Amino acid sequence: MRHRPVAHREHLRRRRVAVVVPAKDEARRIAATVRSARAIPNVDLVLVVDDGSVDDTQHVAREAGAVVVRHSHNRGKAAAMETGAAVVAMRDLPDRPPRDLLFIDGDLADTAVATAPLVGPVLAGEADVTIAVLPRQAGAGGRGFVVGAARRAIVALTGWTPSQPLSGMRCLTREAFEAATPLARGWGVEVGMTIDLLRQGFRVLEVPCELRHRPSGNDLKGQLHRAAQYRDVQIAVAARRLRSAAGLPARRSGRPAQRTEADEA
């Protein structure tokens, strides 16, 4: 086995990860999510962005040990992610590398620690972005229509086939996150981020994670959620197709994307 230089190992030892949790009305689950996330190796900051909750999300998260910032009204997931990253940057220490960012959902509860496999490849320099591949969730009511549309769009614009294009659990280097901003609005944030980073040459890796969250059912609320997802995904994709058709250059050229672990299995 080839040994890495001492300087490289020291750099890895000094790198830390901030967990950013966009959350709205998650008072019932956020405490367990925060406590579980704090147990992830290399994590030294858990930041909850309360995106206009009307329940006690902010207070419960703070009591569980999170740093909490709050939007006075709901601004959407992308805005919460950008707020979280900005606050993490303000809390970085000048004598240490910028923290990498691990974004997780607020409803993971005790399974949040199972996002730990996303961190290793990023810290080791094997990937710029890692995306969680979740097992099938009990109670999920979707038929894969939105997932299929998102997957086809990513393939068409990048040539890469994701297993779960809508997965929101992601670990990124700070450089990768900044290259993906401004983020696509609404539920199109993950698809827009994936397309933008792949087209700029960042390496993307899907990693299986044993996570459990609250799935959307097949009732009216679930159907409305999927309709909103489809709308936002199509808006994000349309914007990137226009950019591609206009011949606008990528902001960064680089290495080809890695295959996913799911593809290699």
C-alpha positions, 0 to 999 in steps of 0.5 A: 500500500502506498503511504501518503506524505506526512503533510497530506495526512496532517492536512486531512487530520486538520480538516473538519466537517460542518453538518447543515440541516435545513429544517421546517416544522421538524420539532418532533425529529430534530433533536434526535437528528442533531444528536445523531449528527454530532456523532459523525467522525470529523464533525465539529459543528452541527448547524440547523437553519430553521426555515420559518418554522411555526413550531419549536424547531429552533428551540429543540435543536438548540437544546440538543446541541446545534447552532441555530439560525432562523429565517423569519419566514419560509424561504425554501431549501436552497436559501436555507442551504446558502444561509447555512454555508455562509454561517459555517464560513463565518465560524471557520478558523483562520488557521484551519482549512475551510470546513467541508459541508454535509447537508442532511434532512431534519427528519433523519432522527437517529439514522443521521449518523449513517451519513458518515460514509459520505464524509470519508471520500471527500476528506480523502480527496477521492470525490468532490461531492458524495450523494447518499443512496437510500434503501427503499423507504417504507410507506413511500407512495411515489411511482418514480415519475419525478425521479425518472424525469430528473435522471433523464435530464442529468444523463442528457446534460452530463452523460452521468446516470445517477441512482437517486437524483433527488437525494438531498444528503450530500457532502461537498468540499467548500470549493464545490459548493461555491461553484454550484451557487447560486443554487436552483430554487425549490425542489430543483436544488439537487438536480441543478447542483448535480448538473452544474458540478458535473459540467464543471468537472467535479467528481461526484460519487454516490454512496449507499447509506442506511437512512430512514426519513419520513417519505411522501405518501400517496395521499393528496399531500404527497401528490401535491408535493411530487407535483411541486417537485416536478415543476421545480426540477423542470425549471432547474433543468430548463435553465441549464439547457438554455445555458448549454444551448447558449454555449456558455462555458463552465466555470471550471474545467477538471477531472471526469466524474467518478462512477457511482458505487451503486453502478459498480456493485 
